Amino acid sequence: MDMTDARWRTATRSSNNGGDCVEVADNLPGRVLVRDSKDRDGGTLAFAPAAWSSFVDVVRRSDR
């Protein structure tokens, strides 16, 4: 998977103290990439944009 142009950002809910950190790249056409910021070479998950959006919606709803 070519991730050359991926623009990674730390997820909003990730902590800044070196704990649970997830990075997301949602600028590539047709996919959203997710990885662990503490182990960037450990693997990357790829989601269809609609699947990622559904996941984020469920997490937001459950956070209330």
Backbone as a printed PyTorch tensor [residue, N CA C, xyz], in Angstrom:
tensor([[[  0.8550,  -1.1650,   0.0000],
         [  0.0000,   0.0000,   0.0000],
         [  0.9070,   1.2350,   0.0000]],

        [[  0.6910,   2.1170,  -0.9310],
         [  1.4850,   3.3400,  -1.0250],
         [  0.9470,   4.3910,  -0.0550]],

        [[  1.7680,   4.7320,   0.9310],
         [  1.3740,   5.7300,   1.9320],
         [  2.2260,   6.9940,   1.8250]],

        [[  2.8960,   7.1640,   0.6890],
         [  3.8200,   8.2780,   0.5010],
         [  3.1740,   9.6290,   0.7790]],

        [[  1.9520,   9.8230,   0.3150],
         [  1.2840,  11.1170,   0.4540],
         [  0.3880,  11.2230,   1.6810]],

        [[  0.4160,  10.2070,   2.5310],
         [ -0.4380,  10.2310,   3.7260],
         [ -0.0210,  11.3780,   4.6470]],

        [[ -1.0060,  12.1510,   5.0680],
         [ -0.7740,  13.2150,   6.0500],
         [ -1.3620,  12.7380,   7.3760]],

        [[ -0.4690,  12.3310,   8.2610],
         [ -0.8740,  11.7410,   9.5350],
         [ -1.1890,  12.8270,  10.5510]],

        [[ -2.2120,  12.5830,  11.3470],
         [ -2.5510,  13.4700,  12.4660],
         [ -2.9290,  12.5900,  13.6420]],

        [[ -2.6570,  13.0750,  14.8290],
         [ -3.0090,  12.3300,  16.0350],
         [ -4.5010,  12.4740,  16.2750]],

        [[ -5.1500,  11.3850,  16.5600],
         [ -6.5800,  11.4040,  16.8030],
         [ -6.9060,  12.3270,  17.9770]],

        [[ -8.0400,  12.9780,  17.8970],
         [ -8.4590,  13.9510,  18.9000],
         [ -8.4970,  13.3750,  20.3050]],

        [[ -8.9180,  12.1320,  20.4480],
         [ -9.0640,  11.5110,  21.7630],
         [ -7.7830,  10.8960,  22.3000]],

        [[ -6.7150,  10.9320,  21.5510],
         [ -5.4470,  10.3760,  22.0280],
         [ -4.8550,  11.2960,  23.0770]],

        [[ -4.1880,  10.6960,  24.0380],
         [ -3.5800,  11.5030,  25.0970],
         [ -2.2110,  11.9980,  24.6500]],

        [[ -1.7340,  13.0420,  25.2800],
         [ -0.4360,  13.6260,  24.9480],
         [  0.6780,  13.1540,  25.8720]],

        [[  0.4000,  12.1810,  26.7250],
         [  1.3910,  11.7650,  27.7130],
         [  2.0890,  10.4640,  27.3430]],

        [[  2.0990,  10.1160,  26.0620],
         [  2.7640,   8.8930,  25.6380],
         [  1.9210,   7.6510,  25.8210]],

        [[  0.6590,   7.8340,  26.1430],
         [ -0.2390,   6.7020,  26.3510],
         [ -0.8090,   6.1800,  25.0580]],

        [[ -2.1080,   6.0220,  25.0410],
         [ -2.7950,   5.4660,  23.8770],
         [ -2.8890,   6.5130,  22.7790]],

        [[ -2.1030,   6.3370,  21.7290],
         [ -2.0880,   7.3110,  20.6480],
         [ -2.3600,   6.6340,  19.3150]],

        [[ -3.3380,   7.1380,  18.6330],
         [ -3.6920,   6.6400,  17.3120],
         [ -3.5100,   7.7710,  16.3240]],

        [[ -2.9060,   7.4630,  15.1790],
         [ -2.7580,   8.4430,  14.1110],
         [ -3.6510,   8.0390,  12.9480]],

        [[ -4.2300,   9.0460,  12.3100],
         [ -5.1570,   8.8240,  11.2180],
         [ -4.7040,   9.6470,  10.0220]],

        [[ -4.7620,   9.0520,   8.8480],
         [ -4.5250,   9.7700,   7.5950],
         [ -5.7810,   9.5960,   6.7530]],

        [[ -6.5180,  10.6900,   6.5730],
         [ -7.7710,  10.6110,   5.8210],
         [ -7.7430,  11.4670,   4.5570]],

        [[ -6.5560,  11.7230,   4.0530],
         [ -6.4280,  12.5650,   2.8670],
         [ -6.2330,  11.7720,   1.5740]],

        [[ -6.1850,  10.4570,   1.6560],
         [ -5.9670,   9.6490,   0.4600],
         [ -7.3060,   9.2270,  -0.1450]],

        [[ -7.4100,   9.2140,  -1.4550],
         [ -8.6910,   8.8590,  -2.0780],
         [ -9.0740,   7.4030,  -1.8090]],

        [[-10.2980,   7.2150,  -1.3350],
         [-10.8440,   5.8800,  -1.1800],
         [-10.4090,   5.0850,   0.0200]],

        [[ -9.6520,   5.7060,   0.9380],
         [ -9.2390,   4.9560,   2.1270],
         [ -8.8460,   5.8940,   3.2640]],

        [[ -9.0030,   5.3770,   4.4610],
         [ -8.5710,   6.0580,   5.6750],
         [ -7.5920,   5.1090,   6.3530]],

        [[ -6.4150,   5.6170,   6.6850],
         [ -5.3750,   4.8020,   7.3020],
         [ -5.2920,   5.0950,   8.7940]],

        [[ -5.0270,   4.0570,   9.5810],
         [ -4.9320,   4.1950,  11.0360],
         [ -3.7180,   3.3960,  11.4980]],

        [[ -2.9320,   3.9840,  12.4150],
         [ -1.7640,   3.2830,  12.9590],
         [ -1.5150,   3.7200,  14.3970]],

        [[ -0.7020,   2.9470,  15.0840],
         [ -0.2890,   3.2430,  16.4580],
         [  0.9110,   4.1810,  16.3870]],

        [[  0.8200,   5.3410,  16.9930],
         [  1.9060,   6.3260,  16.9070],
         [  3.1740,   5.8560,  17.6270]],

        [[  3.0330,   4.9040,  18.5580],
         [  4.2060,   4.3980,  19.2740],
         [  4.9210,   3.3010,  18.4990]],

        [[  4.2580,   2.7750,  17.4600],
         [  4.8270,   1.6760,  16.6590],
         [  4.4340,   1.8880,  15.1950]],

        [[  4.9280,   2.9500,  14.6190],
         [  4.5230,   3.3460,  13.2660],
         [  4.8520,   2.3110,  12.2020]],

        [[  5.8450,   1.4760,  12.4460],
         [  6.1950,   0.4350,  11.4840],
         [  5.5120,  -0.8930,  11.7990]],

        [[  4.6900,  -0.9060,  12.8170],
         [  4.0620,  -2.1390,  13.2680],
         [  2.8340,  -2.5510,  12.4880]],

        [[  2.4330,  -1.7690,  11.5380],
         [  1.2640,  -2.1090,  10.7310],
         [  0.3050,  -0.9370,  10.6270]],

        [[ -0.4280,  -0.9370,   9.5580],
         [ -1.4010,   0.1210,   9.2920],
         [ -2.7060,  -0.5290,   8.8710]],

        [[ -3.7890,  -0.0670,   9.4500],
         [ -5.1130,  -0.5310,   9.0590],
         [ -5.6620,   0.4080,   8.0040]],

        [[ -6.3690,  -0.1370,   7.0180],
         [ -6.9890,   0.6770,   5.9710],
         [ -8.4930,   0.4250,   5.9950]],

        [[ -9.2580,   1.5010,   5.9670],
         [-10.7130,   1.4280,   5.9900],
         [-11.2830,   2.1880,   4.8040]],

        [[-12.4190,   1.7390,   4.3260],
         [-13.1770,   2.5380,   3.3570],
         [-13.6850,   3.7660,   4.1100]],

        [[-13.7410,   4.9140,   3.4550],
         [-14.1970,   6.1280,   4.1510],
         [-15.5590,   5.9650,   4.8300]],

        [[-16.4980,   5.2800,   4.1990],
         [-17.8190,   5.0980,   4.8110],
         [-17.7310,   4.2490,   6.0740]],

        [[-16.9030,   3.2280,   6.0600],
         [-16.7330,   2.3760,   7.2440],
         [-16.0960,   3.1710,   8.3850]],

        [[-15.0950,   3.9790,   8.0780],
         [-14.4490,   4.8000,   9.0960],
         [-15.4290,   5.8070,   9.6810]],

        [[-16.2050,   6.4320,   8.8270],
         [-17.1920,   7.4090,   9.2830],
         [-18.2140,   6.7550,  10.2080]],

        [[-18.6660,   5.5550,   9.8670],
         [-19.6080,   4.8280,  10.7280],
         [-18.9900,   4.5120,  12.0780]],

        [[-17.7470,   4.0780,  12.0860],
         [-17.0390,   3.7810,  13.3290],
         [-16.9490,   5.0300,  14.2150]],

        [[-16.5390,   6.1390,  13.6230],
         [-16.4030,   7.3840,  14.3860],
         [-17.7650,   7.8170,  14.9410]],

        [[-18.8300,   7.6860,  14.1540],
         [-20.1730,   8.0510,  14.6350],
         [-20.5800,   7.2110,  15.8350]],

        [[-20.3070,   5.8980,  15.7970],
         [-20.6750,   5.0220,  16.9070],
         [-19.8840,   5.4070,  18.1570]],

        [[-18.5950,   5.6810,  18.0000],
         [-17.7710,   6.0680,  19.1460],
         [-18.2770,   7.3810,  19.7530]],

        [[-18.5910,   8.3220,  18.9060],
         [-19.1100,   9.6140,  19.4060],
         [-20.4150,   9.4380,  20.1660]],

        [[-21.3000,   8.6240,  19.6380],
         [-22.6000,   8.3930,  20.3050],
         [-22.4200,   7.6820,  21.6430]],

        [[-21.4750,   6.7610,  21.7250],
         [-21.2750,   6.0150,  22.9540],
         [-20.5360,   6.8270,  24.0130]],

        [[-19.9500,   7.9440,  23.6030],
         [-19.1840,   8.7900,  24.5100],
         [-20.0840,   9.7460,  25.2950]],

        [[-21.3420,   9.7390,  25.0170],
         [-22.2660,  10.6860,  25.6670],
         [-22.7450,  10.1800,  26.9780]]])
